[in-house]
Amino acid sequence: MTSIEPAAIAQAVERAYRRESGQVRATLIGWLGDFDLAEEAWQDACLSAVEHWSVHGVPRSPGAWLTTTARRKAIDRIRRGRAAARAPEALETLPPAALVITDDLDSVDEIPDERLKLMFTCCHPALPEEQRVALTLQTLGGLTTAEIAAAFLVPGPTMAQRLVRAKRKIKEAGIPYQVPPAHLLGERLESVLAVLYLIFTEGYAATAGDALIRQDLCDEAIRLARVLEHLIRRERTDVPETQYAEVVGLLALMLLHHSRRQARLGAQGELVLLSDQDRSLWDQREIQEGLALVDKALQMRQPGPYQIQAAISALHAQARRAADTDWAQIAALYQELRRRADTPVIRLNQAVAVSLAGSPAEGLDLLNALAGDLEGYAPFHLARADSLRRLGQTEAARRAYQAALVVCQNSVERAAILAQAAQLDGAG
Amino acid sequence: MQYMLLIYGDEKAWEAQDQTERQAVLADYNAFAKKAAAAGVLRGGDELLPTASATTVRVRQGQTLTTHGPFAETREQLGGFFLLECATAEQALEWASQIPGARAGSIEVRPVVQF
């Protein structure tokens, strides 16, 4: 075989690293029962790939090649470790069949997909939420520690420490590597969905810093939600429809939000409100996929919070102009959502919908009732400002904008608030 | 009568100690356990891993809520225990005062209900 351009090989390895890492890691962790050893073996295999592929070409199935090579590297490490008294029994505990590794790496086509197990382990409720998020992004998302740290604006060593703690806890507390039994599946799946949604929202509405959207986090959350939906549909027919419908609902919700990403930021990176967005910039392919998923989920007749939020997002997506939005229907859906989770933020959104459905006075009453809970939350003050403006109370609206500026941290959002307040002066 | 001697201490301080300091404390614990065993009162005892490895389970309205923790914000955490067979509470308290953890943290002595 002819040798191949080093740059092309580096690219192939990079691509395999991104695309295959979750699945290969899941297999290795399941096989070795050790996150750290799996990680080391995976890194070894990637180095090996750079050398091998440049001589022999890229194998037919890079993922299978990497898995098999990583297994060998793990056995090497265990053997070496035994001499150095590290993990002395690990090799004996491996099933004998696992030790038989084919020599013809090109013949390996498919490896069993263990990512579902890995998701449930990484999102186990015994882990603090911040560890669940970091671990999911690292092991399933294939993001480096530095990338995750940057995405969450924490120093690299802090994120590395967080990951070490998570892996140690899995080992020490004996958190199992399995899809939970039926009676626990509901609670556990909820935790997986919450982690994916957290990753998405952190990317979609960055809580601090100068970039308003961190694209890679949104992409990763959507990709993982697709994997989850696919694996459940293919392998776990015993997941009750109530829960499967929510998985579909979450994927739909993310896609529908994500479809608006091009329109959410103006030329200077400033935030553009939903009502002011250029709707021709919305990604129609994602909208169509999202709408189809909402339909599919709702047909199961097991509505849950993610599906209801997706249905709300679907109503926005279907409105050709902001003025066409079916606010009354949206207000009704928020009422549905409140029956399941009556949080101040959901009430806030309902109040905004009521106000826009043509009853700003009623909306304002609903908002004023939330003052105690949401004093420190900028969108609350912005919603009040908007209702007051609609009611012609310019001076009170101005004070509400000022209150929003006091609590808003994100520089892009602050600029948007200032622009809205300035419009008030123009109008009044 | 059996008494559970619950050993509470600052796990952060324990984790911050170096190997030599820990060895000294562990030697003290060994000495205590030997003494209690020789006196015929020792029924069991062990160290617990730090609260970072702990999981809390609650059932509310039939729903199982699993969370991490207990949170380490409280000043002292449960770090280990001894189960002793003593004739009186006074004896149990006497033993408790000899547990090395009593010098830095505190020992909670609880009679065990035996069915």
HADDOCK unambig.tbl for C-alpha pairs under 7 A between the chains (distance, minus, plus):
assign (segid A and resid 125 and name CA) (segid B and resid 66 and name CA) 5.59 0.50 0.50
assign (segid A and resid 125 and name CA) (segid B and resid 67 and name CA) 5.20 0.50 0.50
assign (segid A and resid 125 and name CA) (segid B and resid 68 and name CA) 6.58 0.50 0.50
assign (segid A and resid 126 and name CA) (segid B and resid 55 and name CA) 5.20 0.50 0.50
assign (segid A and resid 126 and name CA) (segid B and resid 66 and name CA) 6.18 0.50 0.50
assign (segid A and resid 126 and name CA) (segid B and resid 67 and name CA) 4.80 0.50 0.50
assign (segid A and resid 126 and name CA) (segid B and resid 68 and name CA) 4.14 0.50 0.50
assign (segid A and resid 127 and name CA) (segid B and resid 68 and name CA) 5.35 0.50 0.50
assign (segid A and resid 128 and name CA) (segid B and resid 68 and name CA) 5.73 0.50 0.50
assign (segid A and resid 169 and name CA) (segid B and resid 52 and name CA) 6.84 0.50 0.50
assign (segid A and resid 169 and name CA) (segid B and resid 53 and name CA) 5.06 0.50 0.50
assign (segid A and resid 172 and name CA) (segid B and resid 53 and name CA) 6.06 0.50 0.50
assign (segid A and resid 173 and name CA) (segid B and resid 53 and name CA) 5.34 0.50 0.50
assign (segid A and resid 173 and name CA) (segid B and resid 54 and name CA) 6.69 0.50 0.50
